[in-house]
Amino acid sequence: MLAKQSETEPNPISGAESLIKSLLDHQVDLLFGYPGGAVLPIYDTLLTSSFQNILTRHEQGAAHAAEGYAKVTGRTGVILVTSGPGASNAITGIADAMMDSTPLVVLTGQVGTSAIGTQAFQELDIVSMTKAVTKANFQIKRNEEVADTLDQAFTIAQTGRKGPVLVDLPKDIMASVIDNNRQVVLRRPADKSLSAVQQKQLDVILERLSKAKRPLLLLGAGVSSANAGDLAQQFAHQWNLPTVSTLLGLGILKSEDPLFLGMGGMHGSYAANIAFQECDFLLNVGSRFDDRLVPNAKKFAPKAEIAHIDIDPDEIGHIVRTQYSVVADAKKALEYLTTKKVSGHISSNWLERIQANKTEHAFSYQKSATDLKPQEVIQAVGEVTKGEAVIVTDVGQHQMWVAQYYPFQYPRQLITSGGLGTMGFGLPAAIGAKYATPEKEVVLFVGDGGIQMTSEELEVMAAENLDIKVILLNNKTLGMVRQWQDEFYDKRRAQTVFDHQPNFEKLAQAYNVAYYQLKKTDDLKDKLTKIFQKKGPALIDVTIPSFEQVYPMIAPGSANDEMLGINKQ
């Protein structure tokens, strides 16, 4: 048993050791990163630590992997990269986390303090560069600041609207040693109860809801972020509320829930978008009114009073007019709402019309006797995984098809890039998701464009023998961009149809990843079942038609009920 150290006894500790101790104090046991000269003192210290230190093959991959981990767990993802290009390579992932309110702590190396401002080798003012894409950022000036600054970073990342925080670490401070006997008292995000004012605001919302004949509930990522999925389900069923989700809110209500109308917005369901336009009261819990959900704010929900509950005051009334609002954590708000007496008088005609729209205008597609359609591949994966897999997507048409056709069952099940729409997100995010939940099946859907942006992370899958199934929906085009060219640019397909592609089989072989190719509809489910039964990483190359479109689609500036392609599904 170690003797308790006296307050006066010297306790030599380096900046790097203080950093590692602070991470452990915050229950961090895993980080993603890439070494370099400026972070050598930290990586040297990591050799004797208990961390899982995952070497990604690019700093952008480290950031997206940390996002995947954070999105699945709700915990703060941590990355460690070197100075200069190492830090700048991570900026896209940091921005992606900022847009999707994903908590990250980003640790960047920096040149020594005496060299800062001299344009030294691999020096960048990363603090200035990332001010627009972080909640806060810091540069350590003294060894004594390390522990308290790290504590601030973790607290800020998880407080209020979550997001990334950057801490810049000069090399000489990480290598320096001081006598440190100071005990840091860790901050804890305040668990505030609702104020009397907030409760009164919620009472007003309930009073208006009780008078509505055609109410509608909208659930966004703020519900999942607050771990309030069960409460949202309870509230929806208490009041018998037809419910729409955002892309990042999928899974809060099960796909087969009778009250669930699907995702709303640009590629959302007919039932969801019509409900927006015909409801007389819309309650939004935990979602922005962004342009993919609301293509035209002036035409949105024209018959409705709108109430908005959001943890970020800047989102209230920012895009869409709201009559009632509460700045509050979604969990606290829903805890309060679910304790109140239900007194609604919902029109039976409204509920019948909602169900008719859901049944008569369900997502559909034209099947082929020979070609595999992406929609049927996604449905087959849903059957093989029983709707229980953690689903990761890249960005493009496949992302929307997955949102439409996979049978989501629980919050935090869909891991995707929502706000920034980052191609290349999928593969490293799937790696982070697998580390977050190793007991679950993790499936990545990716296009032949997106996979080439971060394909180097196949090496991590292989080196760590991660059981991730990569479904490559291969249409030899940049499908979503090409679809916009077809719809709005008279099919002038500039730089979106691939005349040449890599040999994906040889790519998989180069990384020692199992490869499968699917081209025909015959025995699709049986083939997928056999592939999924084999443990380990796999790349499943699925040939799909080049010019399949994602419908419905709302053109930019159109109202939510002005959907293209309804008769083409």
N, C-alpha and C positions, 0 to 999 in steps of 0.2 A: 504494500500500500504506500502510495506516495505521500511524503510529509507535506503538510500545508505550507506553502511558501509565505514567508513573512512579507509585509508590505515594503520593508526596506531592503530585502535581499535582491540583488541584481537579477534581472530576468531578460537576458539579451534575446532580442527577436528582430529578424529582418523584416523589411517591408513586405517581401513575398510571403514570409511565414505568417505575418499579421493578416495578410489577404486571405490565405488559405484558412486560417483559424476563423476569420469572419464568415467565410462561406460555410464552414461547418456549423458555426453558431446558427446559421439560417437554414439548417437541415439540407443544404445542397450536397448531393452525393454524385452528381453527374454534370459534366460540362462538355461542350462541343467547341472545337477550336483548331487552330493551325499555328505552329510555332514560328518564330522568327527572332532576329537578333535582339530586339527591344524587350522581348518577354522571356529571354533565356533564364533570368533569375527565378521567374515564376515557374517555368516548366521544370527547372532543376529541382525546385521544392516539391513539385507535384509527384516526382519519382518516389518519394517516401510518404505520400499521403494515401488516404483510403478512397480517393476519388475514382470514379469511372471517368476516364479522360478520353473522349471519342475524337479521334483524328479524322475530320472530314477532309475532302480533297480540294476544297476551295472555301474561302471565308464566307462567300454568299451561302454556300451549303451549310456552314455552321450556324448562321443566323436562321435559316429556314428550318433546320433540324431542331433548334431551340424553340422555334415557334410551334412546331409540331408537338414537341414535348409539353409545352405550356398549354396549348389548346386542349390537349387530351386531359391533363391533370389539373389544370387551374393553378398550378404552382409556377413560380418564376423560372423561366428558362435562362441559362447562363452560357455566354460564349466568351472565349478568350482568343484574341487575335493580336498580331504584331502591329507595329506602327506603319504609317505611310500607306502603301497599297493594301496591306493586310486590313487596315481599318476601313479604307475607302471601299474595298471589295464587299464589306459587310453592309454598306449603307442601304442597298435595296432591301435586304431582309429587315433592317431596322425600320425603314419606312413602311414596309408591309405590316410589321407588328404595330406600328403607330396607327395605321388606318383601321386595323381590326381590333384595336384595344387589347393587345396581347402582352402580358407582362414579361419583360426581358431585363436582365442586367447584362450590359455589354462592356466587357473589360478590354480596353485597347492599350497596347504598349505605346510608349512614347520615347523619343530620344532623351538623353540626360538633360537635367534642368539647365545646365550651363550652355547647352547647344540649342535650346528652344529659341526660335526666332532667327536662326542663322542660316536657314535653308540647308540644314544638315541632311546627310544621307537618310532617306526614308522618313523624313519629317513632314508631317501634315498637321495643320491646325484642325484636328478632327472635332474638337469641341465646337468651334464656330461652324464647321461644315454640317454638323448634325443638330443644330438648335431647332431647325424646323421639323425634324422627324423624331424628336425625343420629348418625353415629358420634362426631363431635366438632364443636365450633364455636368460633370465635375472633372477638374484636373487636380490630382493630388500634389500638394506643394511640400509636404513634410511627412515623414514616416508616421509621426504621431496622429495624422489625420486618417490613416487608412481605415481603421475599424469603424470609426464614427461615420465616415463617408459611405462605406459599404452599407452600413445600417440604414442611412438615409436613402440610399439607392433602392434597397429592397422594400422599404416602407412606401416610397413614392410609387414604385412600379405596381404595387398592389392596392393603393389607396384611391378611392373615387373611381373615375374611369381609368382602367388599367392601361399600361403601356410600357414602352422601353425607356430605360435610363442608362446613360453611358458614363463610365468612369475611366478617365485617361490616366495611365500609370507610367510616369517617367522611370527609365531604367535604373538610374542611380538611386532613386528612392526605394525601389524594390530590392536593390542589393544592399542598401545601408542597414546597419544594425544599431539599435538603441536599447537602453534599459527600459523596459516597459512593464510597469506594475499596475497600470490603470485598468480597471474593470469597466467595460462598456455596458451600460444598461440598454438592452435592445428595445427599440421602439416596437410597438404593436399598433397596427391600424385601429383607430377608435371604432368600437362597436356601438355606435350611437343608436339609441331608440328614436322612433319617430317623435318629432316635436308636436306640440298641440296644434300648431299651424298646419303641419303636414297632415295630421289626422283629419283636421277640418277640411282640407283640400280633397282628401280621399273620400270623405263623407259626401262632399258635393258631387264628385264623380259617380259615386254609387247612386246618389239620388237621381242624377240625370240618366244613368244606365237603367234604373228601375222604370223610367218613363218611356224608354225607347221601344219601338215596335220592331225595328230592324237593326239590332245591335251587331257589332262585329269586333272581335278581339284580334289584335296583331301582336305577335311575339317575336322578339329579336334576340340577338346574341347577348344582350345585357341580362336576360333571364338565365341563360346558361352560365355566364360569367359569375353571377351571384349564387350559383348552385340552387336555383329556385325552380327547376323544372317540375318537380312534384307539386309544388304550390300552384304553378301555372295550370297544370292539368286539373288540379282540384278546383280551382277558381272557374275554369272554363266549364267544367261539368256541373258545378253548383248552379251556375246561371244558365246552363244549356246554350253556351255562346258559340256560334260558328266562328272558327278560328283560322287565321292565315299566319304563315310564318315568313320571315325573310330567308334568304339563302343560308345565313349563318345561324338561323333559328330552327333549321330542320332537325327533327328528332325530339323536340320538346314535347309535342304530341306525336304519338305513333302515326305512321302513314295511313294505317287502316282505321284510325279513330273516326267514328261517324261525324264528329264535329269538325274534323280537320279538312280544310278545303285545298290545302297545298301551299306551295310557295307563291307569293304575289310578285308583281313587277314585270320587267321586260320579257322574260321567258317563263313567267309564272302560269298557273293554271287559269283556264277560262273562268271557273267558278270563283276563284279568289279575286280576280281582277274585276269581274262584274259585281261582286259583293262590295268591293271598295266604292264603286260608283253608285250603288243603290242603297247602301246602309244609311240609317239616320243617326247612328251614334257609333263612332270608331274610338276604341280604346287601344292605344299603342303602349306596350310595356317593353322597354329596353331596346328600342330600335331607332336608328336615324331615319329620317325621311330623305334618303339619298336618291340620286337620279335614276338608278336602276330599279328602285322600288316605285318611284314617282317620276315618270318621264316628263310630266307637265304639272307643276305644282298648282297652277291656276285652274286646271281642269280636274284636280284630284278630289274625290269624295265630295261632289258638289252639294249633296243633299244632307250631309252629316255635320253634326257637332263633333269636334275632335278633342279628345283628352289624351295627354301625353305624360307618361311617367318615365323619367330618365335620370340617371345619376349625374349627367353632364348638363349644367345649366345652359351652356352654349348651344345645345341642340334644341332647346325649347323655342319654338317659333322661328327657328332659323330658316327653314325651307317652306314649311306648310303652316298656315294659320292654325292656331289652336285656341279653343275657348277655355279649356281647363288644363292645368298642368301641375305637376308635383315633381320637384327635384328630390329624388330619393333613390336609394338602393332598391332594386327590383324585389329582392327577397323580403326586405322589411315591409315594402308596400304590399306585397302579396300576402304576407303573414297577417297583416291588418285586414285586408279585403276579405280573406277567406273566413274570418271570424264573424263577419256581419251577416245579418239576416237577408235572405234572398227574397226579393219582392218584385221581380220582373214580370212584364206582361208582353212577352215576345209574340209577334204575329205568327199564327200557324201557317199563313200563306208565305211568309218570309222563309220559314224553315223548309217548307215544301219546295219553294223555288230554288233555294240553295242546294237541296239534295238533287233536284232535277238537273240543275246545271252541272253538278258534280258527276252525275251518272251519264248524262247525254253528251257531255263535252269533256270526257276524261282524255288524258294524254293518249294519243294513238299514232300509229305509223303504218306505212304500207310494207307488208312483209314480202320477202323475195323467196322464190323456190330454190335459188342457188346461192345468192350473196348473203353474207352475214350483215345484219343491220346492227348498228351500235346499241340501239334501244333493247333489242332482244338479248344481246350479250350482257348488258347491265342487269336485265331481269333474270337471266340465268345465274349470274353471280349472286344475285339476291337470294335465289332459291338454294343454291349450293351452300351459301353461308348462313341461311335461315334468317337473313336480315340482321345478324348480330355482329358482323365484322366492323372494325374501325375502317371507315372509308376515307381515303385521301384522294384529292384530285389536283391536277395541274389546272391550267386556265385555258378555256376555249370552248368549242362546241361540246366536247365530252363532259366538261364540268356541268353544263346545263342539262345534258341528258341524264347524268347521274342524279342531279337534283330532282328531275322529273320521274325517274323510273326505279331508283333503288328504294327498298322498303325500310326507311329509317325507323328505329325503335327507341332511341334514348338520346338525351342531350350530349353534346360533345362527340357525337358519332361521326359527323362530317367535318373533316379537316381540309380547309381550302382557303385560297387567297381571295377574300371578298372585296375589300375596298380598293386595293392597289391593282389587283388582277395581274399577278406576277407570273408570267411564264417561267418555268424552271423551279417553281416552288415545290412541286409535287414530290419528286424523288427524295430530296433531303428531308422534307417534312414527314414523309412516310418513315424514314429512319428514326426521326425523333419520336414519332408516334409509337413505333415498335418498342423503343426503350422505355417509353412511358407506360406501356401496357403489354408486356411480353407474353402474357397468357392469352391475349386475344388475337384472332386472325386480323392481319392488316393487309388491306388491298389498296393498291394505287391504280387509278385510272389516269392515263396520260396520253397526249397526242404525239405524233411523230415530229412536230415542231418543238414542243416544250421539253421533251426528253433530251433533245440535243443541247439544251442550254445548261443542264447540270448533270449530264450523263456520267461524269467522272465519279459521282457518288455511288455508282454501281460497285466500285471497288470497296466501299465501306460495307455494303450489303454482303459482298463475298467474303471480305476479310473477317467480318464478325459473324458470318453465317446466320444472317437475319432472315427469319421466315416471313418474307414479304413477297406477295404476288403482284407483279407489275403487269397490268393489262394495258398494252400499247394499242390504242385504237388508231390504226394506220390508214389514213385516207390520202396520203401523198399531197396534202395541201395544208395551208394555214387556215383551217376550216372556218373559224368565226370571222376572220378578216375577209376571207373569200366570200362568205355569205353576205357581209355588208356590201362588198363590191357588186354582188349579184342583185341585191335589193335596191341599192341606192346609186350605183355607178354603172348601170347598164351592162353588167357582167364584164367590165373591163378589169381583168384579173392580173393586176400588176404585182409581180413578185410573190404570189401566193400559191401557185401550183408548182410542185417540185418535179423538175425534169430528171433530177438525180437524187438518189438517197443513199445513205450508208447501208451496208449489209448488216442488219440488226442481229442476225444469227452470229456473224463473226464478232460483232461488238460484244455480245453476251459471252461468247467463248473466250474472248480476250480477258474478260474479267472473271472467268470461271463461274458464270451464272447459268443455270439451266435455261434452255431456250425451247419454246414451243411455238408452232405456227398454226393458226386456225384461219381457214378460208371459207369453208362450207358450213351450211346449217346442220348437216347430218350429225346426230348424236352430240350436240353442243353441250348439253348438261352433263352427260356421261363423261365427255372429254375433260370438262372443267373439274368435275368431281375427282377424277383420277389425278389431275395435276395438283389440286389443292390438298390431296391426301399425302403428297410427298413433301416432307419438311425441307426448309431451306429456301434461298432466294430463287426466284424464277421470273423470266421475262417472257410474257405470252403475247406474241405478235399477231394481232387480229386484223386481217384485211377487211376494210369496210368500203362502201361506195364513196367515191371522191366528192360527190356533190349532194350528199344528204344534208338537209337543212334542219335547224332547230326551230320548231314552232310549238306554241304560238310565239309571236314576236311583236313587241310594241316599238314602233319607230320613235326615235328621239323627238320630243316635243308633242307627241300624241297623248291623248287621254288613255287611261288604263283599260277602257272598254273598246278602244280602237286597235284591235289585235289583227296582225297579219297571219295568214296561214291557217285559219281555223278550218277551212274546208280542204286543206292540203294534208291534214294529219292522217 
